[in-house]
Structure formats: C-alpha cells, structure tokens
Amino acid sequence: MKAINLIGTSSVFLAGALLLSTAAGAQQVRQKAQSANPHTSAYDLTREAVLEGTVLKYTENSSTPPIGAHVVVQTSSGPVDVHLGDARFLKFNKFTITEGSSVKIIGQSLQYGQGTMFFARIVQQGGQALTLRSVDGAPLWLAGARAQRGGVQKSQQVGAL
C-alpha cells in the first residue's frame, strides 16, 4: 500500500515540476522575443502619445489599411493619418468628425504592414470625447451587441481628456 501511495505522490510531484518548467520556458521565450523587438505591435499604455491639431480630412471607409474610419490631423510636426476604427461605432455614439476642427487624440503608433499607423484609443473634438479602444488596445466597436444595448458610453464633458 505504501509503494502505491509513494508512486502516486511521485507522479503528482513530477507532473507539477514538468508543468512549472514548461510555463517558465514559455515566459523566457516571450521575454526574449519582446526584448529582441522593442517595437512590438501590442498596445502599451506606457507608450501612448497625445496628438493635437486640425482635421485636414476625414474618411469614413478608407481603402488604405487598416480598413475603417481614418482622420488626417495636421499637427505641429506635420500631418498624421489616424485609424479610428469602424465608422458605425462613431455614428452610433453620435460622434462626428468635422474637417477644420481642432481635435485631441490619445493613442499609439504601432507597426502595421510595412510601416506604422497611429491607432486612436480616445478622440476628443470640442466638448465631446469617445473611447474607441480599451486600455489594452482592444477595439470597443467589436462589442456591437453590447453597444446597441447601451453598454458602451461616451463622455460629453468639456475637457474630458
């Protein structure tokens, strides 16, 4: 009886050690991949930037990838093409982008295709602000059914950003 119990205990211990070593190995591979490429395509709040400028052009359904609404903002350092996401999400939240207006956009430049693209997380025009992505960069417009039930809210406070 003691021999069977000892074998069972040893098997459990061995399986646990194997599981922990596999998880540690996977974490080391992930850390090496991230350190080898500091310009990872994952959204990172610590690398967020704020764009302020004038809307030069708004395209509801851009043919330039990524597909969706784009706004070109004239900043002090030049024009920047910003991906906003699904235009239906902006319409649903009664958020319109007007050419010639001042905007403030919080987001991040990420690698996309052969270059980089600025992905907006929050866009503000006048006293209206709309959150487009979660803090980890997940698109909120993909929560379509939840948004239609009123689960996604926007801020209409002046100076919301």
LUMKELUM-914725 format. One record per atom (N, C-alpha, C): residue number from 1; x, y, z. Coordinates in steps of 0.02 Angstrom, whole numbers, plus 50000, padded with zeros to 5 digits. Example, Ala and Ser with C-alpha at 12.3 -4.5 7.8 and 13.67 -1.06 7.14 Angstrom:
rec k:1&xx:50660&yy:49716&zz:50390
rec k:1&xx:50615&yy:49775&zz:50390
rec k:1&xx:50660&yy:49835&zz:50390
rec k:2&xx:50642&yy:49888&zz:50354
rec k:2&xx:50684&yy:49947&zz:50357
rec k:2&xx:50645&yy:50002&zz:50394
//
This chain:
rec k:1&xx:50041&yy:49941&zz:50000
rec k:1&xx:50000&yy:50000&zz:50000
rec k:1&xx:50044&yy:50062&zz:50000
rec k:2&xx:50099&yy:50060&zz:50039
rec k:2&xx:50143&yy:50117&zz:50041
rec k:2&xx:50178&yy:50128&zz:49974
rec k:3&xx:50194&yy:50075&zz:49939
rec k:3&xx:50227&yy:50081&zz:49874
rec k:3&xx:50181&yy:50114&zz:49823
rec k:4&xx:50117&yy:50097&zz:49823
rec k:4&xx:50069&yy:50127&zz:49776
rec k:4&xx:50059&yy:50200&zz:49793
rec k:5&xx:50054&yy:50217&zz:49856
rec k:5&xx:50045&yy:50286&zz:49878
rec k:5&xx:50107&yy:50328&zz:49860
rec k:6&xx:50166&yy:50299&zz:49868
rec k:6&xx:50228&yy:50333&zz:49852
rec k:6&xx:50233&yy:50346&zz:49777
rec k:7&xx:50212&yy:50298&zz:49736
rec k:7&xx:50212&yy:50306&zz:49663
rec k:7&xx:50164&yy:50361&zz:49643
rec k:8&xx:50104&yy:50363&zz:49673
rec k:8&xx:50054&yy:50415&zz:49657
rec k:8&xx:50080&yy:50484&zz:49676
rec k:9&xx:50111&yy:50490&zz:49734
rec k:9&xx:50138&yy:50554&zz:49757
rec k:9&xx:50195&yy:50576&zz:49711
rec k:10&xx:50237&yy:50530&zz:49693
rec k:10&xx:50293&yy:50546&zz:49648
rec k:10&xx:50268&yy:50569&zz:49580
rec k:11&xx:50216&yy:50537&zz:49555
rec k:11&xx:50188&yy:50556&zz:49489
rec k:11&xx:50160&yy:50626&zz:49490
rec k:12&xx:50124&yy:50642&zz:49543
rec k:12&xx:50095&yy:50709&zz:49550
rec k:12&xx:50151&yy:50761&zz:49555
rec k:13&xx:50203&yy:50746&zz:49594
rec k:13&xx:50259&yy:50792&zz:49600
rec k:13&xx:50294&yy:50802&zz:49533
rec k:14&xx:50306&yy:50749&zz:49497
rec k:14&xx:50339&yy:50752&zz:49432
rec k:14&xx:50297&yy:50792&zz:49382
rec k:15&xx:50233&yy:50780&zz:49381
rec k:15&xx:50188&yy:50817&zz:49335
rec k:15&xx:50188&yy:50891&zz:49351
rec k:16&xx:50187&yy:50909&zz:49415
rec k:16&xx:50189&yy:50980&zz:49435
rec k:16&xx:50254&yy:51013&zz:49415
rec k:17&xx:50310&yy:50978&zz:49426
rec k:17&xx:50375&yy:51006&zz:49407
rec k:17&xx:50380&yy:51016&zz:49332
rec k:18&xx:50354&yy:50969&zz:49293
rec k:18&xx:50355&yy:50974&zz:49220
rec k:18&xx:50312&yy:51033&zz:49197
rec k:19&xx:50254&yy:51042&zz:49227
rec k:19&xx:50210&yy:51097&zz:49209
rec k:19&xx:50242&yy:51165&zz:49225
rec k:20&xx:50274&yy:51171&zz:49283
rec k:20&xx:50307&yy:51234&zz:49301
rec k:20&xx:50366&yy:51250&zz:49256
rec k:21&xx:50405&yy:51199&zz:49237
rec k:21&xx:50463&yy:51211&zz:49194
rec k:21&xx:50440&yy:51231&zz:49124
rec k:22&xx:50385&yy:51203&zz:49100
rec k:22&xx:50359&yy:51222&zz:49034
rec k:22&xx:50335&yy:51294&zz:49035
rec k:23&xx:50299&yy:51314&zz:49087
rec k:23&xx:50275&yy:51383&zz:49093
rec k:23&xx:50333&yy:51432&zz:49097
rec k:24&xx:50384&yy:51415&zz:49135
rec k:24&xx:50442&yy:51459&zz:49142
rec k:24&xx:50479&yy:51466&zz:49075
rec k:25&xx:50485&yy:51411&zz:49039
rec k:25&xx:50517&yy:51413&zz:48973
rec k:25&xx:50479&yy:51456&zz:48924
rec k:26&xx:50414&yy:51451&zz:48924
rec k:26&xx:50372&yy:51492&zz:48879
rec k:26&xx:50379&yy:51566&zz:48896
rec k:27&xx:50383&yy:51581&zz:48961
rec k:27&xx:50390&yy:51651&zz:48981
rec k:27&xx:50458&yy:51678&zz:48958
rec k:28&xx:50510&yy:51639&zz:48963
rec k:28&xx:50576&yy:51661&zz:48941
rec k:28&xx:50577&yy:51673&zz:48866
rec k:29&xx:50545&yy:51631&zz:48827
rec k:29&xx:50542&yy:51640&zz:48755
rec k:29&xx:50505&yy:51705&zz:48739
rec k:30&xx:50449&yy:51718&zz:48773
rec k:30&xx:50410&yy:51778&zz:48762
rec k:30&xx:50451&yy:51840&zz:48780
rec k:31&xx:50488&yy:51839&zz:48836
rec k:31&xx:50529&yy:51895&zz:48856
rec k:31&xx:50585&yy:51908&zz:48806
rec k:32&xx:50616&yy:51854&zz:48779
rec k:32&xx:50669&yy:51862&zz:48730
rec k:32&xx:50641&yy:51893&zz:48666
rec k:33&xx:50582&yy:51871&zz:48645
rec k:33&xx:50551&yy:51898&zz:48584
rec k:33&xx:50535&yy:51972&zz:48592
rec k:34&xx:50511&yy:51991&zz:48651
rec k:34&xx:50494&yy:52062&zz:48663
rec k:34&xx:50557&yy:52104&zz:48667
rec k:35&xx:50611&yy:52078&zz:48698
rec k:35&xx:50672&yy:52118&zz:48703
rec k:35&xx:50707&yy:52122&zz:48635
rec k:36&xx:50699&yy:52071&zz:48593
rec k:36&xx:50730&yy:52073&zz:48527
rec k:36&xx:50695&yy:52122&zz:48482
rec k:37&xx:50630&yy:52134&zz:48493
rec k:37&xx:50592&yy:52181&zz:48452
rec k:37&xx:50558&yy:52231&zz:48498
rec k:38&xx:50591&yy:52287&zz:48514
rec k:38&xx:50561&yy:52335&zz:48560
rec k:38&xx:50501&yy:52371&zz:48530
rec k:39&xx:50491&yy:52367&zz:48464
rec k:39&xx:50434&yy:52399&zz:48432
rec k:39&xx:50379&yy:52348&zz:48420
rec k:40&xx:50360&yy:52315&zz:48474
rec k:40&xx:50309&yy:52263&zz:48469
rec k:40&xx:50242&yy:52293&zz:48446
rec k:41&xx:50201&yy:52252&zz:48416
rec k:41&xx:50137&yy:52278&zz:48391
rec k:41&xx:50082&yy:52275&zz:48443
rec k:42&xx:50097&yy:52255&zz:48504
rec k:42&xx:50048&yy:52254&zz:48557
rec k:42&xx:50039&yy:52324&zz:48586
rec k:43&xx:49977&yy:52341&zz:48603
rec k:43&xx:49962&yy:52407&zz:48631
rec k:43&xx:49990&yy:52411&zz:48701
rec k:44&xx:50023&yy:52466&zz:48717
rec k:44&xx:50056&yy:52476&zz:48781
rec k:44&xx:50041&yy:52547&zz:48806
rec k:45&xx:50005&yy:52552&zz:48861
rec k:45&xx:49986&yy:52618&zz:48888
rec k:45&xx:50046&yy:52663&zz:48902
rec k:46&xx:50103&yy:52634&zz:48918
rec k:46&xx:50161&yy:52675&zz:48934
rec k:46&xx:50190&yy:52709&zz:48873
rec k:47&xx:50170&yy:52686&zz:48813
rec k:47&xx:50194&yy:52717&zz:48751
rec k:47&xx:50141&yy:52760&zz:48716
rec k:48&xx:50088&yy:52776&zz:48752
rec k:48&xx:50035&yy:52817&zz:48722
rec k:48&xx:50061&yy:52888&zz:48709
rec k:49&xx:50033&yy:52918&zz:48658
rec k:49&xx:50051&yy:52987&zz:48641
rec k:49&xx:49986&yy:53027&zz:48631
rec k:50&xx:49992&yy:53092&zz:48636
rec k:50&xx:49935&yy:53136&zz:48626
rec k:50&xx:49948&yy:53177&zz:48563
rec k:51&xx:49902&yy:53173&zz:48515
rec k:51&xx:49906&yy:53213&zz:48454
rec k:51&xx:49856&yy:53270&zz:48461
rec k:52&xx:49877&yy:53330&zz:48447
rec k:52&xx:49832&yy:53386&zz:48446
rec k:52&xx:49842&yy:53422&zz:48380
rec k:53&xx:49787&yy:53441&zz:48349
rec k:53&xx:49792&yy:53475&zz:48285
rec k:53&xx:49725&yy:53488&zz:48254
rec k:54&xx:49728&yy:53502&zz:48189
rec k:54&xx:49668&yy:53519&zz:48150
rec k:54&xx:49653&yy:53462&zz:48102
rec k:55&xx:49589&yy:53445&zz:48095
rec k:55&xx:49568&yy:53393&zz:48050
rec k:55&xx:49575&yy:53418&zz:47978
rec k:56&xx:49619&yy:53384&zz:47940
rec k:56&xx:49627&yy:53400&zz:47869
rec k:56&xx:49577&yy:53361&zz:47826
rec k:57&xx:49567&yy:53298&zz:47845
rec k:57&xx:49524&yy:53255&zz:47805
rec k:57&xx:49497&yy:53199&zz:47849
rec k:58&xx:49433&yy:53184&zz:47838
rec k:58&xx:49401&yy:53127&zz:47872
rec k:58&xx:49375&yy:53080&zz:47819
rec k:59&xx:49393&yy:53017&zz:47824
rec k:59&xx:49370&yy:52966&zz:47778
rec k:59&xx:49333&yy:52913&zz:47818
rec k:60&xx:49269&yy:52905&zz:47802
rec k:60&xx:49228&yy:52858&zz:47840
rec k:60&xx:49248&yy:52785&zz:47828
rec k:61&xx:49261&yy:52767&zz:47765
rec k:61&xx:49281&yy:52699&zz:47748
rec k:61&xx:49342&yy:52702&zz:47704
rec k:62&xx:49400&yy:52706&zz:47735
rec k:62&xx:49462&yy:52712&zz:47699
rec k:62&xx:49480&yy:52649&zz:47661
rec k:63&xx:49507&yy:52657&zz:47602
rec k:63&xx:49533&yy:52600&zz:47564
rec k:63&xx:49604&yy:52585&zz:47585
rec k:64&xx:49634&yy:52630&zz:47623
rec k:64&xx:49702&yy:52620&zz:47650
rec k:64&xx:49697&yy:52578&zz:47713
rec k:65&xx:49731&yy:52521&zz:47715
rec k:65&xx:49729&yy:52479&zz:47775
rec k:65&xx:49758&yy:52515&zz:47835
rec k:66&xx:49734&yy:52501&zz:47894
rec k:66&xx:49679&yy:52456&zz:47910
rec k:66&xx:49612&yy:52487&zz:47890
rec k:67&xx:49566&yy:52444&zz:47870
rec k:67&xx:49501&yy:52466&zz:47846
rec k:67&xx:49463&yy:52500&zz:47903
rec k:68&xx:49425&yy:52551&zz:47886
rec k:68&xx:49384&yy:52586&zz:47935
rec k:68&xx:49393&yy:52661&zz:47928
rec k:69&xx:49369&yy:52697&zz:47977
rec k:69&xx:49373&yy:52770&zz:47977
rec k:69&xx:49444&yy:52793&zz:47991
rec k:70&xx:49466&yy:52842&zz:47952
rec k:70&xx:49531&yy:52873&zz:47961
rec k:70&xx:49521&yy:52948&zz:47964
rec k:71&xx:49564&yy:52981&zz:48002
rec k:71&xx:49566&yy:53054&zz:48003
rec k:71&xx:49639&yy:53075&zz:47994
rec k:72&xx:49650&yy:53124&zz:47951
rec k:72&xx:49717&yy:53153&zz:47943
rec k:72&xx:49718&yy:53217&zz:47984
rec k:73&xx:49763&yy:53219&zz:48032
rec k:73&xx:49768&yy:53276&zz:48078
rec k:73&xx:49833&yy:53314&zz:48064
rec k:74&xx:49826&yy:53379&zz:48054
rec k:74&xx:49885&yy:53422&zz:48045
rec k:74&xx:49910&yy:53440&zz:48115
rec k:75&xx:49969&yy:53413&zz:48132
rec k:75&xx:50000&yy:53428&zz:48197
rec k:75&xx:50057&yy:53477&zz:48186
rec k:76&xx:50088&yy:53498&zz:48240
rec k:76&xx:50145&yy:53545&zz:48234
rec k:76&xx:50204&yy:53512&zz:48198
rec k:77&xx:50207&yy:53445&zz:48197
rec k:77&xx:50262&yy:53411&zz:48162
rec k:77&xx:50241&yy:53382&zz:48095
rec k:78&xx:50182&yy:53399&zz:48071
rec k:78&xx:50159&yy:53375&zz:48006
rec k:78&xx:50095&yy:53335&zz:48010
rec k:79&xx:50069&yy:53314&zz:47952
rec k:79&xx:50006&yy:53276&zz:47952
rec k:79&xx:50016&yy:53204&zz:47976
rec k:80&xx:49966&yy:53179&zz:48012
rec k:80&xx:49968&yy:53111&zz:48038
rec k:80&xx:49903&yy:53076&zz:48019
rec k:81&xx:49908&yy:53017&zz:47989
rec k:81&xx:49849&yy:52976&zz:47973
rec k:81&xx:49832&yy:52934&zz:48035
rec k:82&xx:49771&yy:52942&zz:48059
rec k:82&xx:49750&yy:52908&zz:48120
rec k:82&xx:49693&yy:52860&zz:48104
rec k:83&xx:49700&yy:52798&zz:48127
rec k:83&xx:49647&yy:52748&zz:48119
rec k:83&xx:49599&yy:52754&zz:48179
rec k:84&xx:49535&yy:52765&zz:48164
rec k:84&xx:49484&yy:52771&zz:48216
rec k:84&xx:49444&yy:52707&zz:48226
rec k:85&xx:49441&yy:52665&zz:48176
rec k:85&xx:49402&yy:52604&zz:48182
rec k:85&xx:49340&yy:52605&zz:48140
rec k:86&xx:49290&yy:52570&zz:48161
rec k:86&xx:49227&yy:52563&zz:48125
rec k:86&xx:49186&yy:52628&zz:48130
rec k:87&xx:49171&yy:52658&zz:48072
rec k:87&xx:49133&yy:52721&zz:48070
rec k:87&xx:49064&yy:52713&zz:48101
rec k:88&xx:49035&yy:52653&zz:48098
rec k:88&xx:48969&yy:52641&zz:48128
rec k:88&xx:48970&yy:52652&zz:48203
rec k:89&xx:49027&yy:52637&zz:48235
rec k:89&xx:49034&yy:52648&zz:48307
rec k:89&xx:49031&yy:52723&zz:48323
rec k:90&xx:49064&yy:52763&zz:48281
rec k:90&xx:49062&yy:52836&zz:48291
rec k:90&xx:48990&yy:52861&zz:48281
rec k:91&xx:48957&yy:52838&zz:48228
rec k:91&xx:48888&yy:52859&zz:48214
rec k:91&xx:48841&yy:52838&zz:48270
rec k:92&xx:48848&yy:52776&zz:48293
rec k:92&xx:48805&yy:52751&zz:48347
rec k:92&xx:48811&yy:52796&zz:48409
rec k:93&xx:48871&yy:52820&zz:48422
rec k:93&xx:48884&yy:52863&zz:48480
rec k:93&xx:48875&yy:52937&zz:48464
rec k:94&xx:48846&yy:52952&zz:48405
rec k:94&xx:48832&yy:53020&zz:48383
rec k:94&xx:48895&yy:53064&zz:48387
rec k:95&xx:48950&yy:53036&zz:48363
rec k:95&xx:49014&yy:53071&zz:48363
rec k:95&xx:49033&yy:53084&zz:48290
rec k:96&xx:49036&yy:53148&zz:48272
rec k:96&xx:49054&yy:53166&zz:48203
rec k:96&xx:49120&yy:53204&zz:48202
rec k:97&xx:49160&yy:53188&zz:48152
rec k:97&xx:49223&yy:53222&zz:48142
rec k:97&xx:49212&yy:53275&zz:48088
rec k:98&xx:49231&yy:53337&zz:48103
rec k:98&xx:49220&yy:53392&zz:48057
rec k:98&xx:49287&yy:53418&zz:48032
rec k:99&xx:49295&yy:53421&zz:47966
rec k:99&xx:49357&yy:53448&zz:47937
rec k:99&xx:49365&yy:53521&zz:47959
rec k:100&xx:49426&yy:53539&zz:47977
rec k:100&xx:49441&yy:53607&zz:48000
rec k:100&xx:49435&yy:53616&zz:48075
rec k:101&xx:49408&yy:53566&zz:48110
rec k:101&xx:49400&yy:53572&zz:48183
rec k:101&xx:49464&yy:53550&zz:48219
rec k:102&xx:49470&yy:53572&zz:48281
rec k:102&xx:49526&yy:53551&zz:48323
rec k:102&xx:49510&yy:53485&zz:48357
rec k:103&xx:49558&yy:53441&zz:48359
rec k:103&xx:49549&yy:53376&zz:48392
rec k:103&xx:49608&yy:53361&zz:48436
rec k:104&xx:49594&yy:53319&zz:48485
rec k:104&xx:49646&yy:53292&zz:48529
rec k:104&xx:49635&yy:53217&zz:48528
rec k:105&xx:49688&yy:53180&zz:48512
rec k:105&xx:49682&yy:53107&zz:48506
rec k:105&xx:49736&yy:53074&zz:48548
rec k:106&xx:49715&yy:53028&zz:48590
rec k:106&xx:49761&yy:52988&zz:48630
rec k:106&xx:49765&yy:52919&zz:48597
rec k:107&xx:49825&yy:52896&zz:48584
rec k:107&xx:49834&yy:52832&zz:48551
rec k:107&xx:49906&yy:52813&zz:48547
rec k:108&xx:49922&yy:52771&zz:48498
rec k:108&xx:49989&yy:52746&zz:48494
rec k:108&xx:50006&yy:52727&zz:48422
rec k:109&xx:50068&yy:52741&zz:48403
rec k:109&xx:50093&yy:52719&zz:48338
rec k:109&xx:50115&yy:52647&zz:48346
rec k:110&xx:50088&yy:52604&zz:48303
rec k:110&xx:50105&yy:52533&zz:48305
rec k:110&xx:50127&yy:52510&zz:48236
rec k:111&xx:50168&yy:52459&zz:48233
rec k:111&xx:50188&yy:52431&zz:48169
rec k:111&xx:50126&yy:52401&zz:48136
rec k:112&xx:50119&yy:52418&zz:48072
rec k:112&xx:50063&yy:52391&zz:48034
rec k:112&xx:50087&yy:52382&zz:47962
rec k:113&xx:50084&yy:52321&zz:47937
rec k:113&xx:50108&yy:52308&zz:47870
rec k:113&xx:50183&yy:52323&zz:47866
rec k:114&xx:50202&yy:52364&zz:47817
rec k:114&xx:50272&yy:52382&zz:47808
rec k:114&xx:50292&yy:52446&zz:47845
rec k:115&xx:50244&yy:52479&zz:47878
rec k:115&xx:50260&yy:52542&zz:47912
rec k:115&xx:50227&yy:52545&zz:47980
rec k:116&xx:50208&yy:52605&zz:47999
rec k:116&xx:50174&yy:52615&zz:48062
rec k:116&xx:50109&yy:52653&zz:48050
rec k:117&xx:50063&yy:52646&zz:48097
rec k:117&xx:49998&yy:52679&zz:48094
rec k:117&xx:49982&yy:52703&zz:48164
rec k:118&xx:49953&yy:52763&zz:48169
rec k:118&xx:49931&yy:52788&zz:48234
rec k:118&xx:49861&yy:52762&zz:48247
rec k:119&xx:49852&yy:52724&zz:48300
rec k:119&xx:49788&yy:52696&zz:48319
rec k:119&xx:49760&yy:52736&zz:48377
rec k:120&xx:49701&yy:52767&zz:48366
rec k:120&xx:49670&yy:52809&zz:48418
rec k:120&xx:49637&yy:52765&zz:48470
rec k:121&xx:49647&yy:52782&zz:48533
rec k:121&xx:49611&yy:52750&zz:48588
rec k:121&xx:49554&yy:52795&zz:48612
rec k:122&xx:49567&yy:52860&zz:48615
rec k:122&xx:49517&yy:52910&zz:48635
rec k:122&xx:49523&yy:52968&zz:48586
rec k:123&xx:49466&yy:52992&zz:48562
rec k:123&xx:49465&yy:53051&zz:48519
rec k:123&xx:49419&yy:53103&zz:48550
rec k:124&xx:49443&yy:53166&zz:48549
rec k:124&xx:49404&yy:53221&zz:48577
rec k:124&xx:49400&yy:53277&zz:48525
rec k:125&xx:49339&yy:53301&zz:48516
rec k:125&xx:49327&yy:53358&zz:48472
rec k:125&xx:49279&yy:53404&zz:48510
rec k:126&xx:49302&yy:53465&zz:48523
rec k:126&xx:49260&yy:53510&zz:48563
rec k:126&xx:49250&yy:53481&zz:48632
rec k:127&xx:49188&yy:53481&zz:48655
rec k:127&xx:49172&yy:53454&zz:48721
rec k:127&xx:49152&yy:53382&zz:48721
rec k:128&xx:49162&yy:53347&zz:48666
rec k:128&xx:49140&yy:53278&zz:48659
rec k:128&xx:49201&yy:53233&zz:48652
rec k:129&xx:49201&yy:53179&zz:48690
rec k:129&xx:49256&yy:53130&zz:48687
rec k:129&xx:49226&yy:53061&zz:48680
rec k:130&xx:49261&yy:53018&zz:48643
rec k:130&xx:49237&yy:52950&zz:48633
rec k:130&xx:49296&yy:52902&zz:48641
rec k:131&xx:49287&yy:52851&zz:48682
rec k:131&xx:49338&yy:52799&zz:48690
rec k:131&xx:49325&yy:52746&zz:48636
rec k:132&xx:49377&yy:52733&zz:48596
rec k:132&xx:49372&yy:52686&zz:48540
rec k:132&xx:49401&yy:52618&zz:48556
rec k:133&xx:49451&yy:52617&zz:48600
rec k:133&xx:49484&yy:52554&zz:48618
rec k:133&xx:49493&yy:52551&zz:48693
rec k:134&xx:49498&yy:52489&zz:48718
rec k:134&xx:49510&yy:52479&zz:48789
rec k:134&xx:49583&yy:52496&zz:48805
rec k:135&xx:49601&yy:52494&zz:48868
rec k:135&xx:49669&yy:52511&zz:48888
rec k:135&xx:49721&yy:52462&zz:48860
rec k:136&xx:49699&yy:52403&zz:48841
rec k:136&xx:49746&yy:52356&zz:48810
rec k:136&xx:49741&yy:52357&zz:48733
rec k:137&xx:49705&yy:52407&zz:48706
rec k:137&xx:49701&yy:52417&zz:48634
rec k:137&xx:49646&yy:52378&zz:48598
rec k:138&xx:49606&yy:52341&zz:48635
rec k:138&xx:49552&yy:52302&zz:48604
rec k:138&xx:49498&yy:52350&zz:48577
rec k:139&xx:49477&yy:52341&zz:48515
rec k:139&xx:49426&yy:52384&zz:48486
rec k:139&xx:49358&yy:52377&zz:48521
rec k:140&xx:49330&yy:52433&zz:48542
rec k:140&xx:49266&yy:52431&zz:48576
rec k:140&xx:49208&yy:52421&zz:48527
rec k:141&xx:49219&yy:52438&zz:48463
rec k:141&xx:49166&yy:52429&zz:48415
rec k:141&xx:49150&yy:52356&zz:48403
rec k:142&xx:49194&yy:52311&zz:48423
rec k:142&xx:49180&yy:52240&zz:48415
rec k:142&xx:49129&yy:52216&zz:48467
rec k:143&xx:49115&yy:52257&zz:48515
rec k:143&xx:49065&yy:52242&zz:48565
rec k:143&xx:48996&yy:52265&zz:48541
rec k:144&xx:48984&yy:52260&zz:48476
rec k:144&xx:48925&yy:52287&zz:48443
rec k:144&xx:48859&yy:52274&zz:48478
rec k:145&xx:48844&yy:52213&zz:48496
rec k:145&xx:48780&yy:52198&zz:48528
rec k:145&xx:48776&yy:52233&zz:48595
rec k:146&xx:48832&yy:52234&zz:48631
rec k:146&xx:48833&yy:52267&zz:48697
rec k:146&xx:48822&yy:52342&zz:48688
rec k:147&xx:48853&yy:52371&zz:48636
rec k:147&xx:48846&yy:52443&zz:48623
rec k:147&xx:48774&yy:52460&zz:48606
rec k:148&xx:48740&yy:52417&zz:48567
rec k:148&xx:48672&yy:52430&zz:48549
rec k:148&xx:48625&yy:52426&zz:48608
rec k:149&xx:48645&yy:52389&zz:48659
rec k:149&xx:48605&yy:52384&zz:48720
rec k:149&xx:48621&yy:52441&zz:48768
rec k:150&xx:48667&yy:52485&zz:48749
rec k:150&xx:48684&yy:52542&zz:48791
rec k:150&xx:48741&yy:52529&zz:48840
rec k:151&xx:48779&yy:52474&zz:48829
rec k:151&xx:48832&yy:52457&zz:48875
rec k:151&xx:48895&yy:52498&zz:48865
rec k:152&xx:48904&yy:52529&zz:48807
rec k:152&xx:48962&yy:52571&zz:48794
rec k:152&xx:48940&yy:52643&zz:48799
rec k:153&xx:48977&yy:52682&zz:48838
rec k:153&xx:48958&yy:52751&zz:48849
rec k:153&xx:49013&yy:52797&zz:48827
rec k:154&xx:48994&yy:52859&zz:48811
rec k:154&xx:49043&yy:52909&zz:48792
rec k:154&xx:49041&yy:52965&zz:48843
rec k:155&xx:49093&yy:53004&zz:48844
rec k:155&xx:49096&yy:53061&zz:48889
rec k:155&xx:49081&yy:53124&zz:48848
rec k:156&xx:49037&yy:53165&zz:48874
rec k:156&xx:49021&yy:53228&zz:48839
rec k:156&xx:49042&yy:53287&zz:48882
rec k:157&xx:49088&yy:53275&zz:48928
rec k:157&xx:49112&yy:53328&zz:48971
rec k:157&xx:49166&yy:53369&zz:48935
rec k:158&xx:49165&yy:53435&zz:48945
rec k:158&xx:49217&yy:53477&zz:48918
rec k:158&xx:49282&yy:53461&zz:48955
rec k:159&xx:49335&yy:53453&zz:48917
rec k:159&xx:49400&yy:53438&zz:48948
rec k:159&xx:49404&yy:53367&zz:48974
rec k:160&xx:49368&yy:53321&zz:48942
rec k:160&xx:49367&yy:53252&zz:48965
rec k:160&xx:49435&yy:53218&zz:48961
rec k:161&xx:49478&yy:53243&zz:48917
rec k:161&xx:49544&yy:53210&zz:48911
rec k:161&xx:49595&yy:53245&zz:48953
//
